[in-house]
């Protein structure tokens, strides 16, 4: 479990370095609605309102969504302060991250 988590977080970090992620509620929502988001990750400890908002939005726009780790860990993986939500904008990165998330059987979408 620890190894898979590190894989996911290191892929998030790589995607961030490559400029293929956005984070924060506003930017994540903007990218989902514009059709550029290939995958959304919301922190497990985000508020119920935030989780519902993104779950409904991603379902409507047909974007895979996962609830994963906590805000601090997500933010740290991106080299930022805590983050409740992020969108992966690259299909390749999204596919790789999804593969690792699904081996942990953490899917909501």
N, C-alpha and C positions, 0 to 999 in steps of 0.2 A: 504494500500500500504506500509506503513512504517513497519507494522508487518511482512509482507511477505519478505520485503527486509532484515529485521533483521534475519529471519529464514534462508534465503539463506546464509547470511554472517556468521551466527553462525555455520551452517553446513560446510561451507568452512573452518572456524577456527578449528572445530573438526577434519575434514579430515586432515588438516595440522598437528595438534598435533599428529594424529595417523600415520603420515608419509605417507599419501596417496595422496599427491599433489606434483606437481612440478610447478615452475613458471619461468617467463622470456621466451623470445622468443625462445632461443636456446633449452632449456630443454623441453618446451612445444612441439616444433616441433619434437624433438627426440622421445618423448613418443608417439606422434600421429603416427609417421612413424613406430615405433616398435610394434604398436598394443596394447600398454599397457594403453593408455588414454581411459577412459570410457566417458569423458565429457570434453569439452573445454569451458572456459569462457574468453572472451576478453572484455576489458574495452571499454565502449561507446566512451570515448574520445581518444582512440588509433588512430593512423594515418590511413588514408584510405588505404594506402599500407599494413599496418599490418592487418587490417580487411579483405581485399581482400585475402591476402596470407593465413590466417587461414581459411577463408570461403571456398576457393578452396581446400585447403589441407584436411579439415575435410569432405568436400563433397566426395572427392576422396577416403579417407580412411574410410568413413561411420562412422564418429564420430559426435555425436550431438554437436552443437556449439551454444552458446548464447552470445549476446552482452549485457553487464550489468554494471550498475553504472560507476564510474570513477576509474582511476588508483590509486588514493589515497585511496579510500574506499576499493578497492580490496586488495591492499597491507596491509592496516590496519587490515583487516579481517584475514590475514595470519600472522600478527605480524611482518611485514616487511615494507620496504620502498615501494613507489608506484610500482605497477605491472600492466603491460598492458595485460598480458596473463597468464593463469594458466590451468593446466590439472588436473582433478580428476582421480586417478588411481584405485579407488575402485568402483565396480559396485553398491554396496549398497548406498554409499554416493552419487554417481552420480544420482541414481534413486530418492533419497530424494530431492536433490537439483533441479533436473529437474521438479519434481512435483510442487515445490514451484515457480519455474520460470514460469511454464506454467499457473499457476493460475493467474499470472500477465499478461499472454499472451504476452510474450517477446521473442517468438521463431523466429529464422531465419532459422535454419536447415530444 
